[in-house]
Amino acid sequence: MATKQSGLGRGLGDLFARTDEDESQPLKDGSTFAEIRVEQIVPNPHQPRTVFDEDDLEELSASIAEFGVLQPVVVRKAGRNKFELIMGERRLRASKMAGRASIPAIVRGTEDSALLRDALLENLHRANLNPIEEAQAYSQLLSDFECTKEELSSKLHRSRPQVSNTLRLLNLSPRVQAKVAAGVLSAGHARALLGLESAEAQEHLADRIVAEGLSVRSTEEIVALGRGGGERKSSVQRGPRLPSDREREISSQLSDHFDTRVKVNIGRNKGKITIEFASGDDLDRIMAILDGKTI
């Protein structure tokens, strides 16, 4: 049943005319538009955002109470009288807070996996995620939809190295990931901590970063000197030579290119490049890149 709205809400209400929940309006892309009861919509298990600002939700709820939902959520059928949310988690939550019984929705086909994947990619691109949520969303998309890193980076308008670097954050220990998700550690600090192999070493240096307010550059130097794990060296031992700016730059470029850790050592008369790999399959992947094939 239609409800009276004012101002901008009335204009959009005319554009997306309200219908009974068992009625729908076909759209050009094969989807349908319908008014769906909020209790019929179940959460999306692939929702990348896990933290919602309560003040923002209250503000949106007040707006919805006055003007209605100005942008439909996107759902897909998930059984009889059930719909799975694809896009619009904040709008759905705010609508429930505002006491609305139904919400305008675009219903997309259940079997069109490409359409669902693209909707999730768009949702990820628009959401304000912390680095760990973003990395988990990337990993979920790569796993569930067999989406390549190239396709993911293209859809999100981000470089492949940026996608790869974000995914590497999942190699951090759970305690460190929690600090990154909470905003205590920056993504730059987190990437520097990836240079430490053990979870204990990562956590020790993460605690130092928080306690001492270490910069990203200082963290990188500590990791390079081998002091990040808290293991004290003998006074007669010298720490490894700190990489030069050029060595760090080339190492970073090659690490992004091969999607693995690469060390570069430039000596006076000769140098060395070390490419690390995790398994035989990982070695085959690196060899394919060296041969000029696309992975």
C-alpha positions in Angstrom: 0.0 0.0 0.0 1.4 3.4 -0.9 2.5 5.7 1.9 2.5 9.5 1.8 6.0 11.1 1.6 7.1 14.7 1.2 9.8 16.5 -0.7 12.6 14.4 -2.2 11.1 11.2 -0.6 7.8 11.8 -2.5 9.6 12.2 -5.8 11.5 9.0 -5.5 8.4 7.3 -4.2 6.7 8.1 -7.5 9.7 6.7 -9.4 9.7 3.5 -7.4 6.0 3.0 -6.9 5.2 0.9 -3.9 3.7 -2.6 -4.5 2.4 -5.4 -2.4 5.1 -7.9 -1.3 3.8 -10.6 -3.7 3.9 -8.2 -6.6 6.9 -7.0 -8.6 7.8 -4.7 -11.4 10.2 -6.0 -14.1 13.3 -3.9 -14.9 15.4 -3.7 -18.1 18.2 -6.0 -16.8 15.9 -8.8 -16.0 15.7 -8.0 -12.3 12.4 -7.0 -10.6 11.5 -4.2 -8.2 9.3 -4.9 -5.2 8.4 -3.8 -1.7 9.6 -6.5 0.7 9.0 -7.0 4.4 12.2 -6.5 6.4 11.8 -9.8 8.3 11.9 -11.6 4.9 15.4 -10.4 4.3 18.3 -12.5 5.7 21.9 -11.2 6.1 24.4 -11.7 3.4 27.1 -14.1 4.5 29.6 -12.4 2.3 29.0 -8.9 3.8 32.5 -7.4 4.0 31.7 -4.8 6.7 31.4 -6.1 10.2 31.6 -2.8 12.1 28.8 -0.2 11.8 29.0 3.3 13.3 26.0 3.6 15.6 25.8 7.4 15.2 25.7 7.1 11.4 23.0 4.4 11.7 20.9 6.7 13.9 21.2 9.6 11.5 20.2 7.4 8.6 17.3 6.0 10.6 16.0 9.5 11.3 16.2 10.3 7.6 14.4 7.1 6.6 11.7 7.8 9.2 11.0 11.2 7.6 11.6 10.6 3.9 11.6 6.8 3.4 14.3 4.7 1.8 15.6 6.7 -1.2 17.7 4.0 -2.7 16.4 0.4 -2.9 18.5 -2.4 -1.4 19.5 -5.3 -3.7 18.5 -8.9 -2.8 18.2 -12.3 -4.4 15.7 -15.0 -3.6 16.8 -17.5 -1.0 13.8 -19.8 -0.7 10.1 -19.3 -0.2 9.3 -15.8 1.1 13.0 -15.3 1.9 15.5 -13.0 0.3 19.3 -12.8 0.8 20.7 -9.3 1.0 23.4 -8.4 -1.5 23.7 -4.6 -1.1 22.3 -2.2 1.4 23.1 -3.5 4.9 23.1 0.0 6.4 19.7 0.9 4.8 18.2 -2.4 6.1 19.5 -1.9 9.6 18.4 1.8 9.7 15.0 0.8 8.4 14.5 -1.6 11.2 15.6 1.0 13.7 13.1 3.4 12.2 10.3 0.8 12.7 9.6 0.3 9.0 7.7 -2.9 8.1 9.0 -3.1 4.5 11.7 -1.7 2.3 12.0 -1.1 -1.5 14.3 -3.7 -3.1 15.7 -4.8 -6.5 15.4 -8.6 -6.7 18.1 -10.2 -8.9 18.2 -13.8 -10.2 19.4 -16.6 -8.0 21.3 -18.5 -10.6 23.3 -15.5 -12.2 26.5 -15.9 -10.2 28.3 -13.3 -12.4 25.6 -10.7 -11.5 25.9 -11.6 -7.8 29.6 -11.4 -7.9 29.5 -8.0 -9.6 27.0 -6.7 -7.0 29.3 -7.9 -4.2 32.3 -6.2 -5.9 30.3 -3.0 -6.1 29.3 -3.3 -2.5 33.0 -3.9 -1.5 34.1 -0.9 -3.5 31.5 1.4 -1.9 31.9 0.2 1.7 34.2 2.0 4.2 36.1 -1.1 5.4 39.1 -1.4 7.6 42.2 -3.1 6.0 41.4 -6.6 7.5 37.8 -6.5 6.5 38.9 -5.5 3.0 41.5 -8.4 2.8 38.9 -10.9 4.0 36.4 -9.7 1.4 39.0 -10.0 -1.3 39.8 -13.6 -0.2 36.1 -14.5 0.0 35.5 -13.2 -3.6 38.6 -15.0 -4.9 37.5 -18.3 -3.3 33.7 -18.3 -3.8 33.5 -16.8 -7.3 36.8 -18.0 -8.7 37.6 -14.4 -9.3 41.1 -13.7 -10.4 43.3 -10.9 -8.9 43.3 -9.1 -12.2 39.5 -9.2 -12.4 39.2 -8.1 -8.8 41.6 -5.2 -9.3 39.9 -4.1 -12.5 36.4 -4.1 -11.0 37.6 -2.1 -8.0 39.8 0.2 -10.0 42.8 -0.7 -7.9 46.2 -2.0 -9.0 46.9 -5.7 -8.8 49.9 -5.0 -6.4 47.5 -3.1 -4.1 45.1 -6.1 -4.0 48.0 -8.5 -3.4 49.4 -6.3 -0.6 46.0 -6.2 1.1 45.6 -9.9 0.9 49.0 -10.4 2.5 47.6 -8.9 5.7 45.8 -12.1 6.3 49.2 -13.7 7.0 49.5 -11.6 10.2 48.8 -13.3 13.5 45.2 -13.0 14.8 46.3 -10.6 17.6 48.0 -8.3 15.1 45.0 -8.4 12.7 42.8 -7.3 15.6 45.0 -4.3 16.2 44.8 -3.4 12.5 41.0 -3.8 12.4 40.7 -1.6 15.4 42.8 1.1 13.8 45.5 0.8 16.4 48.0 -0.2 13.7 48.0 1.3 10.2 48.2 -0.8 7.1 51.7 0.4 6.6 52.8 -0.9 10.0 51.0 -4.2 9.2 52.9 -4.6 5.9 56.2 -4.0 7.6 55.3 -6.7 10.2 54.9 -9.2 7.5 58.7 -9.3 7.2 58.7 -11.2 10.5 58.2 -14.9 10.2 56.8 -15.9 13.6 53.5 -14.8 15.2 55.4 -14.1 18.4 57.8 -11.7 16.7 54.9 -9.9 15.0 53.0 -9.4 18.2 56.1 -8.3 20.1 56.9 -5.6 17.6 53.2 -4.6 17.3 53.1 -4.0 21.0 56.2 -1.8 20.7 54.7 0.2 17.9 51.6 1.0 20.1 53.6 1.7 23.3 56.4 3.8 21.7 54.4 5.3 18.8 56.9 4.0 16.2 56.6 5.3 12.7 56.2 3.0 9.7 59.8 3.8 8.6 61.1 3.0 12.1 59.2 -0.3 12.1 60.7 -1.2 8.7 64.2 -0.5 9.9 63.7 -2.6 13.0 62.4 -5.5 10.9 65.4 -5.1 8.5 67.8 -5.2 11.4 66.4 -8.4 12.7 65.4 -6.9 16.0 61.6 -7.1 15.5 61.1 -10.4 17.3 62.5 -9.2 20.6 65.5 -11.6 20.3 68.5 -9.9 21.8 71.8 -10.4 19.9 75.2 -10.8 21.5 77.1 -7.6 21.9 79.9 -9.0 19.6 77.4 -9.7 16.8 76.6 -7.1 14.2 73.2 -6.8 12.8 72.7 -7.2 9.0 73.4 -4.2 6.8 70.4 -2.0 6.4 69.1 -2.2 2.8 69.6 0.9 0.7 66.7 2.9 -0.7 67.2 1.4 -4.1 67.3 -2.1 -2.8 64.1 -1.5 -0.8 62.4 0.0 -3.9 63.4 -2.8 -6.2 62.5 -5.5 -3.6 59.0 -3.9 -3.3 58.5 -3.8 -7.0 59.5 -7.4 -7.5 57.5 -8.6 -4.5 54.4 -7.0 -6.0 55.2 -8.5 -9.4 55.7 -12.1 -8.2 53.2 -11.8 -5.3 55.8 -13.1 -2.9 58.7 -11.9 -0.8 61.8 -10.9 -2.9 65.1 -9.8 -1.4 67.6 -7.7 -3.4 71.2 -7.3 -2.4 73.4 -4.9 -4.5 77.1 -5.4 -3.8 80.1 -3.4 -5.0 80.9 -5.9 -7.7 77.9 -8.2 -7.8 74.4 -8.6 -6.5 71.8 -11.2 -5.6 68.0 -11.5 -5.9 66.3 -14.1 -3.7 62.7 -15.1 -4.6 60.8 -17.0 -1.9 58.1 -19.6 -2.6 55.8 -21.6 -0.3 55.3 -24.8 -2.3 55.8 -26.6 -5.5 52.6 -25.0 -7.0 53.8 -21.6 -5.9 57.1 -22.2 -7.6 55.3 -23.2 -10.8 53.3 -20.0 -10.6 56.4 -17.9 -10.3 58.1 -19.8 -13.2 55.0 -19.1 -15.3 55.4 -15.4 -14.5 59.0 -15.5 -15.5 58.0 -17.2 -18.8 55.6 -14.4 -19.5 52.4 -16.3 -18.9 49.4 -14.9 -17.1 48.4 -16.4 -13.8 
